[in-house]
Structure formats: C-alpha cells, structure tokens
Amino acid sequence: EMRRAIAGMKQAEERYRNSQGWFWSCDSMCQRMKDKYEFAQQEAARVQTKRDSIMTEARREVGIWSVFGVKEVRSAFWSAWQSGKEVASRWTM
C-alpha cells in the first residue's frame, strides 16, 4: 500500500512538473495536475501515518528488550553513528 501511494505521488508530481510552462507558470491544466499531486501527497501521508501507528503498536507489544526492539535500537545507533562520521569527514576535508 505504501509503495503504491508513493508511486502514485511521484507520477502525479511528474505530470504536474511537466505541465508547468516557462518559468514555472501554471495554467488551468497545470492547476488540475497540482491538485492531483497534492491529493496524492495527502494520500501518501495518510498511509505513512497508518503504517507508523501499526509499527508503534507492534513496538509497544514486543517491548524494548525483545529481539525486534534490540535490533531496531542497534540499527538506529549505527545509522546515527555513520551519519555523524560522514558529517565529521566533510568538516575535516
């Protein structure tokens, strides 16, 4: 469901961007494409919110010390560490 919503949003955005004129001017067709794009964005946000609530409930059920909880915390830690490492390497170049 999430993949479908994101794909629909990307297609709507592409149609909207392609319908824009010179210097991003927007006629009535462009406005319709923009409305469709904004609707697709809202749909993707709704699906994301639904997914997040399901994941939150699942985390609440299994707890932090479960295999799933520990794996997620490790993943978040190493992701943050890698991000910090990349920032530090950019600053020291």
C-alpha positions in Angstrom: 0.0 0.0 0.0 2.8 2.4 0.9 4.7 1.6 -2.4 1.6 2.3 -4.4 0.9 5.6 -2.6 4.5 6.8 -3.1 4.5 5.7 -6.8 1.2 7.5 -7.4 2.6 10.6 -5.7 5.7 10.5 -7.9 3.7 10.1 -11.1 1.4 12.9 -10.1 4.4 15.1 -9.3 6.0 14.3 -12.7 2.8 15.1 -14.5 2.5 18.4 -12.6 6.1 19.4 -13.2 5.7 18.6 -16.9 2.5 20.6 -17.2 4.3 23.8 -16.0 5.2 26.4 -18.5 8.1 28.8 -18.9 9.5 30.0 -15.6 7.1 27.7 -13.7 3.9 29.5 -14.9 0.8 27.5 -14.3 -2.4 27.5 -16.4 -5.7 25.7 -15.7 -4.4 22.3 -16.7 -1.4 22.8 -14.6 -3.6 23.7 -11.6 -5.6 20.5 -12.1 -2.3 18.5 -12.1 -1.2 20.4 -9.0 -4.4 19.5 -7.2 -4.0 15.8 -8.1 -0.4 16.0 -6.9 -1.5 17.5 -3.6 -4.2 14.8 -3.2 -1.6 12.1 -3.9 0.7 13.7 -1.2 -2.1 13.6 1.3 -2.9 10.0 0.5 0.8 9.1 0.9 0.9 10.9 4.3 -2.3 9.1 5.4 -0.7 5.7 4.5 2.5 6.7 6.3 0.6 7.7 9.4 -1.3 4.4 9.3 1.9 2.4 8.9 3.6 4.4 11.8 0.7 3.7 14.1 0.8 0.0 13.3 4.6 0.0 14.0 4.1 1.9 17.2 1.6 -0.6 18.4 3.8 -3.5 17.5 6.8 -2.0 19.3 4.5 -1.5 22.4 3.6 -5.1 22.3 7.0 -6.7 21.9 8.9 -4.3 24.1 12.4 -2.8 24.0 14.2 -5.9 25.2 12.7 -8.2 22.5 14.8 -9.4 19.6 12.9 -6.9 17.4 13.4 -4.0 19.8 17.1 -4.6 20.3 17.7 -5.0 16.6 15.9 -1.7 15.9 17.9 0.2 18.6 21.2 -1.2 17.2 20.2 -0.2 13.7 19.3 3.3 14.8 22.5 3.6 16.8 24.7 2.6 13.9 22.8 4.7 11.4 23.3 7.8 13.7 27.0 6.9 14.1 27.5 6.6 10.4 25.7 9.9 9.8 28.0 11.6 12.4 31.0 10.1 10.8 30.1 11.4 7.4 29.5 14.9 8.8 32.8 14.8 10.6 34.6 13.7 7.4 33.0 16.6 5.4 34.0 19.1 8.0 37.6 18.0 8.1 38.3 18.0 4.4 
